[in-house]
Structure formats: C-alpha cells, structure tokens
Amino acid sequence: MQSFWVSCPKCGYPHFIKRYTKTELRNFPAYCKGCKKEINITLKSREPSKSVQLV
Ligand SMILES: [Zn+2]
C-alpha cells in the first residue's frame, strides 16, 4: 500500500504524519516536530494527500 506524508496544518512541517490513502483518524494526537507539541487531527480516507482537518 502506498504511503505518503501529510504536512502540518499549523506550521507546514512536511513530515508531520504518514498515512495511507485509506487511513482514517479521528481526534488523533499527532506530534509535530515543527510545533514541538501534539496536535489533535482528524483525517478521512480518500482525501487529497495534504488534506488535514483541525479539530
Ligand atoms: Zn507543526
């Protein structure tokens, strides 16, 4: 399965989290090395690669 990086919705850090096309996350505390803190994110499957919704 192909995986790719999602950039941080706050600081734009390019290697924020890794996901598959079908990855789904809800209220997931992802740690950003750019912000140096956790960000609560929600991802739905089949969205464009860089799409991230802030909760
Ligand atoms: Zn960040």
PDB file of the backbone (N, CA, C, O) and the ligand in Angstrom, with CONECT records:
HET     ZN  A 101       1
ATOM      1  N   MET A   1       0.850  -1.198   0.000  1.00  0.00           N
ATOM      2  CA  MET A   1       0.000   0.000   0.000  1.00  0.00           C
ATOM      3  C   MET A   1       0.875   1.234   0.000  1.00  0.00           C
ATOM      4  O   MET A   1       1.881   1.296   0.707  1.00  0.00           O
ATOM      5  N   GLN A   2       0.492   2.203  -0.786  1.00  0.00           N
ATOM      6  CA  GLN A   2       1.309   3.411  -0.887  1.00  0.00           C
ATOM      7  C   GLN A   2       1.069   4.335   0.304  1.00  0.00           C
ATOM      8  O   GLN A   2      -0.070   4.603   0.685  1.00  0.00           O
ATOM      9  N   SER A   3       2.148   4.804   0.869  1.00  0.00           N
ATOM     10  CA  SER A   3       2.018   5.743   1.977  1.00  0.00           C
ATOM     11  C   SER A   3       2.662   7.065   1.590  1.00  0.00           C
ATOM     12  O   SER A   3       3.545   7.114   0.734  1.00  0.00           O
ATOM     13  N   PHE A   4       2.215   8.122   2.223  1.00  0.00           N
ATOM     14  CA  PHE A   4       2.813   9.421   1.938  1.00  0.00           C
ATOM     15  C   PHE A   4       2.679  10.324   3.147  1.00  0.00           C
ATOM     16  O   PHE A   4       1.913  10.050   4.071  1.00  0.00           O
ATOM     17  N   TRP A   5       3.438  11.401   3.121  1.00  0.00           N
ATOM     18  CA  TRP A   5       3.489  12.309   4.263  1.00  0.00           C
ATOM     19  C   TRP A   5       2.418  13.381   4.151  1.00  0.00           C
ATOM     20  O   TRP A   5       2.091  13.865   3.068  1.00  0.00           O
ATOM     21  N   VAL A   6       1.892  13.725   5.300  1.00  0.00           N
ATOM     22  CA  VAL A   6       0.963  14.853   5.383  1.00  0.00           C
ATOM     23  C   VAL A   6       1.678  15.979   6.115  1.00  0.00           C
ATOM     24  O   VAL A   6       2.290  15.759   7.160  1.00  0.00           O
ATOM     25  N   SER A   7       1.601  17.173   5.569  1.00  0.00           N
ATOM     26  CA  SER A   7       2.267  18.302   6.224  1.00  0.00           C
ATOM     27  C   SER A   7       1.413  18.845   7.360  1.00  0.00           C
ATOM     28  O   SER A   7       0.191  18.694   7.377  1.00  0.00           O
ATOM     29  N   CYS A   8       2.092  19.482   8.308  1.00  0.00           N
ATOM     30  CA  CYS A   8       1.403  20.011   9.477  1.00  0.00           C
ATOM     31  C   CYS A   8       0.480  21.164   9.082  1.00  0.00           C
ATOM     32  O   CYS A   8       0.894  22.080   8.372  1.00  0.00           O
ATOM     33  N   PRO A   9      -0.768  21.116   9.545  1.00  0.00           N
ATOM     34  CA  PRO A   9      -1.710  22.184   9.189  1.00  0.00           C
ATOM     35  C   PRO A   9      -1.392  23.505   9.865  1.00  0.00           C
ATOM     36  O   PRO A   9      -1.907  24.546   9.458  1.00  0.00           O
ATOM     37  N   LYS A  10      -0.556  23.480  10.888  1.00  0.00           N
ATOM     38  CA  LYS A  10      -0.254  24.721  11.602  1.00  0.00           C
ATOM     39  C   LYS A  10       1.035  25.374  11.128  1.00  0.00           C
ATOM     40  O   LYS A  10       1.049  26.561  10.802  1.00  0.00           O
ATOM     41  N   CYS A  11       2.121  24.602  11.089  1.00  0.00           N
ATOM     42  CA  CYS A  11       3.417  25.192  10.750  1.00  0.00           C
ATOM     43  C   CYS A  11       3.914  24.765   9.373  1.00  0.00           C
ATOM     44  O   CYS A  11       4.898  25.311   8.875  1.00  0.00           O
ATOM     45  N   GLY A  12       3.241  23.794   8.753  1.00  0.00           N
ATOM     46  CA  GLY A  12       3.638  23.372   7.422  1.00  0.00           C
ATOM     47  C   GLY A  12       4.789  22.385   7.396  1.00  0.00           C
ATOM     48  O   GLY A  12       5.323  22.086   6.328  1.00  0.00           O
ATOM     49  N   TYR A  13       5.178  21.877   8.554  1.00  0.00           N
ATOM     50  CA  TYR A  13       6.254  20.882   8.606  1.00  0.00           C
ATOM     51  C   TYR A  13       5.916  19.702   7.701  1.00  0.00           C
ATOM     52  O   TYR A  13       4.876  19.070   7.880  1.00  0.00           O
ATOM     53  N   PRO A  14       6.780  19.396   6.730  1.00  0.00           N
ATOM     54  CA  PRO A  14       6.410  18.439   5.679  1.00  0.00           C
ATOM     55  C   PRO A  14       6.289  16.986   6.132  1.00  0.00           C
ATOM     56  O   PRO A  14       5.559  16.209   5.515  1.00  0.00           O
ATOM     57  N   HIS A  15       6.988  16.609   7.193  1.00  0.00           N
ATOM     58  CA  HIS A  15       6.929  15.215   7.642  1.00  0.00           C
ATOM     59  C   HIS A  15       6.150  15.108   8.947  1.00  0.00           C
ATOM     60  O   HIS A  15       6.650  14.613   9.957  1.00  0.00           O
ATOM     61  N   PHE A  16       4.952  15.570   8.896  1.00  0.00           N
ATOM     62  CA  PHE A  16       4.096  15.624  10.075  1.00  0.00           C
ATOM     63  C   PHE A  16       3.648  14.228  10.472  1.00  0.00           C
ATOM     64  O   PHE A  16       4.046  13.730  11.525  1.00  0.00           O
ATOM     65  N   ILE A  17       2.844  13.600   9.665  1.00  0.00           N
ATOM     66  CA  ILE A  17       2.433  12.209   9.888  1.00  0.00           C
ATOM     67  C   ILE A  17       2.435  11.486   8.555  1.00  0.00           C
ATOM     68  O   ILE A  17       2.366  12.096   7.488  1.00  0.00           O
ATOM     69  N   LYS A  18       2.516  10.171   8.649  1.00  0.00           N
ATOM     70  CA  LYS A  18       2.469   9.332   7.459  1.00  0.00           C
ATOM     71  C   LYS A  18       1.087   8.693   7.388  1.00  0.00           C
ATOM     72  O   LYS A  18       0.499   8.332   8.408  1.00  0.00           O
ATOM     73  N   ARG A  19       0.595   8.565   6.196  1.00  0.00           N
ATOM     74  CA  ARG A  19      -0.723   7.961   6.056  1.00  0.00           C
ATOM     75  C   ARG A  19      -0.803   7.134   4.779  1.00  0.00           C
ATOM     76  O   ARG A  19      -0.017   7.305   3.847  1.00  0.00           O
ATOM     77  N   TYR A  20      -1.766   6.246   4.769  1.00  0.00           N
ATOM     78  CA  TYR A  20      -2.140   5.566   3.550  1.00  0.00           C
ATOM     79  C   TYR A  20      -3.335   6.281   2.950  1.00  0.00           C
ATOM     80  O   TYR A  20      -3.949   7.132   3.594  1.00  0.00           O
ATOM     81  N   THR A  21      -3.659   5.937   1.730  1.00  0.00           N
ATOM     82  CA  THR A  21      -4.821   6.563   1.092  1.00  0.00           C
ATOM     83  C   THR A  21      -6.079   6.312   1.913  1.00  0.00           C
ATOM     84  O   THR A  21      -6.962   7.164   2.006  1.00  0.00           O
ATOM     85  N   LYS A  22      -6.138   5.119   2.508  1.00  0.00           N
ATOM     86  CA  LYS A  22      -7.359   4.764   3.235  1.00  0.00           C
ATOM     87  C   LYS A  22      -7.274   5.003   4.735  1.00  0.00           C
ATOM     88  O   LYS A  22      -8.151   4.582   5.491  1.00  0.00           O
ATOM     89  N   THR A  23      -6.214   5.680   5.160  1.00  0.00           N
ATOM     90  CA  THR A  23      -6.085   5.964   6.587  1.00  0.00           C
ATOM     91  C   THR A  23      -7.220   6.860   7.064  1.00  0.00           C
ATOM     92  O   THR A  23      -7.560   7.862   6.435  1.00  0.00           O
ATOM     93  N   GLU A  24      -7.787   6.470   8.182  1.00  0.00           N
ATOM     94  CA  GLU A  24      -8.780   7.333   8.820  1.00  0.00           C
ATOM     95  C   GLU A  24      -8.376   7.560  10.272  1.00  0.00           C
ATOM     96  O   GLU A  24      -8.053   6.616  10.993  1.00  0.00           O
ATOM     97  N   LEU A  25      -8.396   8.798  10.683  1.00  0.00           N
ATOM     98  CA  LEU A  25      -8.067   9.141  12.061  1.00  0.00           C
ATOM     99  C   LEU A  25      -9.135  10.077  12.605  1.00  0.00           C
ATOM    100  O   LEU A  25      -9.644  10.946  11.898  1.00  0.00           O
ATOM    101  N   ARG A  26      -9.457   9.884  13.861  1.00  0.00           N
ATOM    102  CA  ARG A  26     -10.413  10.813  14.486  1.00  0.00           C
ATOM    103  C   ARG A  26      -9.884  11.211  15.855  1.00  0.00           C
ATOM    104  O   ARG A  26      -9.647  10.361  16.714  1.00  0.00           O
ATOM    105  N   ASN A  27      -9.703  12.510  16.049  1.00  0.00           N
ATOM    106  CA  ASN A  27      -9.172  13.029  17.308  1.00  0.00           C
ATOM    107  C   ASN A  27      -7.870  12.334  17.678  1.00  0.00           C
ATOM    108  O   ASN A  27      -7.693  11.867  18.803  1.00  0.00           O
ATOM    109  N   PHE A  28      -6.959  12.275  16.706  1.00  0.00           N
ATOM    110  CA  PHE A  28      -5.682  11.615  16.915  1.00  0.00           C
ATOM    111  C   PHE A  28      -4.625  12.647  17.322  1.00  0.00           C
ATOM    112  O   PHE A  28      -4.434  13.645  16.628  1.00  0.00           O
ATOM    113  N   PRO A  29      -3.932  12.405  18.459  1.00  0.00           N
ATOM    114  CA  PRO A  29      -2.903  13.349  18.902  1.00  0.00           C
ATOM    115  C   PRO A  29      -1.579  13.099  18.195  1.00  0.00           C
ATOM    116  O   PRO A  29      -0.764  12.301  18.659  1.00  0.00           O
ATOM    117  N   ALA A  30      -1.364  13.772  17.086  1.00  0.00           N
ATOM    118  CA  ALA A  30      -0.139  13.589  16.313  1.00  0.00           C
ATOM    119  C   ALA A  30       0.907  14.601  16.771  1.00  0.00           C
ATOM    120  O   ALA A  30       0.612  15.787  16.920  1.00  0.00           O
ATOM    121  N   TYR A  31       2.112  14.130  16.990  1.00  0.00           N
ATOM    122  CA  TYR A  31       3.175  15.017  17.440  1.00  0.00           C
ATOM    123  C   TYR A  31       3.860  15.674  16.244  1.00  0.00           C
ATOM    124  O   TYR A  31       4.272  14.993  15.305  1.00  0.00           O
ATOM    125  N   CYS A  32       3.976  16.972  16.285  1.00  0.00           N
ATOM    126  CA  CYS A  32       4.657  17.695  15.207  1.00  0.00           C
ATOM    127  C   CYS A  32       6.031  18.139  15.686  1.00  0.00           C
ATOM    128  O   CYS A  32       6.168  18.782  16.727  1.00  0.00           O
ATOM    129  N   LYS A  33       7.056  17.777  14.897  1.00  0.00           N
ATOM    130  CA  LYS A  33       8.417  18.169  15.264  1.00  0.00           C
ATOM    131  C   LYS A  33       8.657  19.646  14.995  1.00  0.00           C
ATOM    132  O   LYS A  33       9.580  20.242  15.551  1.00  0.00           O
ATOM    133  N   GLY A  34       7.838  20.229  14.155  1.00  0.00           N
ATOM    134  CA  GLY A  34       7.964  21.662  13.886  1.00  0.00           C
ATOM    135  C   GLY A  34       7.381  22.482  15.020  1.00  0.00           C
ATOM    136  O   GLY A  34       8.018  23.406  15.524  1.00  0.00           O
ATOM    137  N   CYS A  35       6.169  22.138  15.416  1.00  0.00           N
ATOM    138  CA  CYS A  35       5.499  22.847  16.525  1.00  0.00           C
ATOM    139  C   CYS A  35       6.030  22.389  17.874  1.00  0.00           C
ATOM    140  O   CYS A  35       5.902  23.101  18.869  1.00  0.00           O
ATOM    141  N   LYS A  36       6.624  21.204  17.911  1.00  0.00           N
ATOM    142  CA  LYS A  36       7.093  20.569  19.144  1.00  0.00           C
ATOM    143  C   LYS A  36       5.959  20.356  20.130  1.00  0.00           C
ATOM    144  O   LYS A  36       6.135  20.531  21.336  1.00  0.00           O
ATOM    145  N   LYS A  37       4.821  19.987  19.628  1.00  0.00           N
ATOM    146  CA  LYS A  37       3.710  19.632  20.507  1.00  0.00           C
ATOM    147  C   LYS A  37       2.716  18.772  19.728  1.00  0.00           C
ATOM    148  O   LYS A  37       2.808  18.611  18.511  1.00  0.00           O
ATOM    149  N   GLU A  38       1.773  18.233  20.478  1.00  0.00           N
ATOM    150  CA  GLU A  38       0.769  17.396  19.848  1.00  0.00           C
ATOM    151  C   GLU A  38      -0.362  18.245  19.283  1.00  0.00           C
ATOM    152  O   GLU A  38      -0.768  19.253  19.861  1.00  0.00           O
ATOM    153  N   ILE A  39      -0.849  17.802  18.141  1.00  0.00           N
ATOM    154  CA  ILE A  39      -1.974  18.482  17.520  1.00  0.00           C
ATOM    155  C   ILE A  39      -3.071  17.445  17.297  1.00  0.00           C
ATOM    156  O   ILE A  39      -2.817  16.349  16.796  1.00  0.00           O
ATOM    157  N   ASN A  40      -4.267  17.803  17.670  1.00  0.00           N
ATOM    158  CA  ASN A  40      -5.407  16.909  17.510  1.00  0.00           C
ATOM    159  C   ASN A  40      -5.894  16.988  16.069  1.00  0.00           C
ATOM    160  O   ASN A  40      -6.338  18.040  15.608  1.00  0.00           O
ATOM    161  N   ILE A  41      -5.806  15.863  15.364  1.00  0.00           N
ATOM    162  CA  ILE A  41      -6.181  15.893  13.952  1.00  0.00           C
ATOM    163  C   ILE A  41      -7.260  14.875  13.645  1.00  0.00           C
ATOM    164  O   ILE A  41      -7.435  13.887  14.359  1.00  0.00           O
ATOM    165  N   THR A  42      -7.965  15.136  12.583  1.00  0.00           N
ATOM    166  CA  THR A  42      -8.952  14.205  12.046  1.00  0.00           C
ATOM    167  C   THR A  42      -8.702  14.071  10.551  1.00  0.00           C
ATOM    168  O   THR A  42      -8.666  15.058   9.816  1.00  0.00           O
ATOM    169  N   LEU A  43      -8.531  12.824  10.120  1.00  0.00           N
ATOM    170  CA  LEU A  43      -8.296  12.540   8.703  1.00  0.00           C
ATOM    171  C   LEU A  43      -9.360  11.580   8.215  1.00  0.00           C
ATOM    172  O   LEU A  43      -9.697  10.612   8.896  1.00  0.00           O
ATOM    173  N   LYS A  44      -9.881  11.850   7.047  1.00  0.00           N
ATOM    174  CA  LYS A  44     -10.803  10.906   6.443  1.00  0.00           C
ATOM    175  C   LYS A  44     -10.136  10.270   5.238  1.00  0.00           C
ATOM    176  O   LYS A  44      -9.269  10.865   4.597  1.00  0.00           O
ATOM    177  N   SER A  45     -10.559   9.051   4.945  1.00  0.00           N
ATOM    178  CA  SER A  45      -9.964   8.337   3.832  1.00  0.00           C
ATOM    179  C   SER A  45     -10.320   8.995   2.501  1.00  0.00           C
ATOM    180  O   SER A  45     -11.334   9.680   2.368  1.00  0.00           O
ATOM    181  N   ARG A  46      -9.442   8.757   1.518  1.00  0.00           N
ATOM    182  CA  ARG A  46      -9.660   9.195   0.143  1.00  0.00           C
ATOM    183  C   ARG A  46      -9.628  10.708  -0.036  1.00  0.00           C
ATOM    184  O   ARG A  46     -10.009  11.218  -1.089  1.00  0.00           O
ATOM    185  N   GLU A  47      -9.183  11.412   0.969  1.00  0.00           N
ATOM    186  CA  GLU A  47      -8.995  12.835   0.764  1.00  0.00           C
ATOM    187  C   GLU A  47      -7.672  13.051   0.044  1.00  0.00           C
ATOM    188  O   GLU A  47      -6.814  12.168   0.056  1.00  0.00           O
ATOM    189  N   PRO A  48      -7.495  14.193  -0.573  1.00  0.00           N
ATOM    190  CA  PRO A  48      -6.200  14.506  -1.189  1.00  0.00           C
ATOM    191  C   PRO A  48      -5.083  14.403  -0.172  1.00  0.00           C
ATOM    192  O   PRO A  48      -5.304  14.563   1.029  1.00  0.00           O
ATOM    193  N   SER A  49      -3.880  14.134  -0.658  1.00  0.00           N
ATOM    194  CA  SER A  49      -2.765  13.762   0.201  1.00  0.00           C
ATOM    195  C   SER A  49      -2.493  14.763   1.310  1.00  0.00           C
ATOM    196  O   SER A  49      -2.144  14.359   2.419  1.00  0.00           O
ATOM    197  N   LYS A  50      -2.638  16.033   1.052  1.00  0.00           N
ATOM    198  CA  LYS A  50      -2.230  17.015   2.050  1.00  0.00           C
ATOM    199  C   LYS A  50      -3.406  17.564   2.845  1.00  0.00           C
ATOM    200  O   LYS A  50      -3.276  18.545   3.577  1.00  0.00           O
ATOM    201  N   SER A  51      -4.531  16.929   2.693  1.00  0.00           N
ATOM    202  CA  SER A  51      -5.696  17.442   3.385  1.00  0.00           C
ATOM    203  C   SER A  51      -5.699  16.992   4.839  1.00  0.00           C
ATOM    204  O   SER A  51      -5.634  15.798   5.128  1.00  0.00           O
ATOM    205  N   VAL A  52      -5.773  17.934   5.730  1.00  0.00           N
ATOM    206  CA  VAL A  52      -5.838  17.649   7.145  1.00  0.00           C
ATOM    207  C   VAL A  52      -6.864  18.606   7.752  1.00  0.00           C
ATOM    208  O   VAL A  52      -6.878  19.799   7.447  1.00  0.00           O
ATOM    209  N   GLN A  53      -7.702  18.073   8.597  1.00  0.00           N
ATOM    210  CA  GLN A  53      -8.693  18.914   9.250  1.00  0.00           C
ATOM    211  C   GLN A  53      -8.298  19.129  10.701  1.00  0.00           C
ATOM    212  O   GLN A  53      -8.043  18.172  11.432  1.00  0.00           O
ATOM    213  N   LEU A  54      -8.250  20.356  11.102  1.00  0.00           N
ATOM    214  CA  LEU A  54      -8.025  20.631  12.504  1.00  0.00           C
ATOM    215  C   LEU A  54      -9.323  20.476  13.258  1.00  0.00           C
ATOM    216  O   LEU A  54     -10.386  20.872  12.781  1.00  0.00           O
ATOM    217  N   VAL A  55      -9.228  19.894  14.444  1.00  0.00           N
ATOM    218  CA  VAL A  55     -10.429  19.705  15.249  1.00  0.00           C
ATOM    219  C   VAL A  55     -10.521  20.839  16.269  1.00  0.00           C
ATOM    220  O   VAL A  55     -11.462  20.884  17.061  1.00  0.00           O
TER     221      VAL A  55
HETATM  222 ZN    ZN A 101       3.583  21.872  13.143  1.00  0.00          ZN2+
END
